[in-house]
Amino acid sequence: MNNKPLRAVCYARVSKNDESQDPLNQLKPLRDYANALQAEIVGEYVDLASGGGSVDRVNFLRMLDDADKGKFDLVLIWALDRLSREGISNTLGYLDRLKRNGVALKSLRESWLDTRDESLGQLLIAIFSWIAAQERQRIRERTLAGLERAKRQGKQLGRPKGSKDSKARRKSGYYVRWTK
């Protein structure tokens, strides 16, 4: 019988760096969850970034690399949308990568999400990945609608033209990415 403790990591992601979205709001309950599962926490990964793309999530990518190296057996997350809002294909790709490395994923808020159980998990993950991607799209639409309303009301948005870094931002492609 294998008495080796389950090695777990906690992954937390918040979109904004303010009191309402403090990563500790996720990490503290995840630590308690690990304790309830009798798992040893061997690491924590925290990103302050949107879940819409992995490029800005340095610690998410580091977590995947550490999974490749076999540093842990289980990833604990608050909810699936904290892991990714990139849609079904990307989310399932991340889960498959973890699975190939013998790493399971378990969600605190979604009791059905436990990749150690193959039964209904894959279908539900696909459905909720799609929902998370749709929510990301709705957030974008609400933001753009609010900006459009403010513009119609004559409010100046962004930095004043000719401000110090507007040329640098334009040159970097920031404006093009922002409008997409």
C-alpha positions, 0 to 999 in steps of 0.5 A: 500500500502506498502511504505517500501523501498526495502532493498538491498545488493551489492555482489562483487567478484574479483579473484585478489587483484590488481588495475585491479580488485579492488572491487570498480569497481563493488561496485560504479556502484552497489550503483548507481544501487540501488539508481536508483531502489530506494533501500536502501543499507543495506550491502555490501559483498566483496570476494577476491577469485575465483568464482569456489568454495564457501569455500574460499568466506567467505562473500558470505557464510555470505551473504547467511546466512544473507539472511536466516535471512531475513536481505534484499530483493534484492542482486545486482551483477555486473554479474552472473559470479561474483556470481558463476562459479560453474556451473548450479547446484550450481548456481541454488541452490544459487538462489533457497536458496535466493528465498526461503527466499524471496530474489531476485537477479538482475544483473547490466550487464545482464538486463535479470537477475532479479529473480523477473521475473520468465518468461525467467529467469530460462532458461537464468540463467542455460545457463549463469551458464554453460557458466561461468563454461566453462570460468573457465575451459578455464582459467584453461586450458590456465594457465596450457598451459602457465606453461607447455610452461614455463617448456619446456623453462627451467624456474623454476616454483614455489618455489625452492625445499627445500624452507622453506614452500614447505614441509608444502604446500605438507603436507597440500595437496596444491600441490594435489589441485593445480594440479587438 
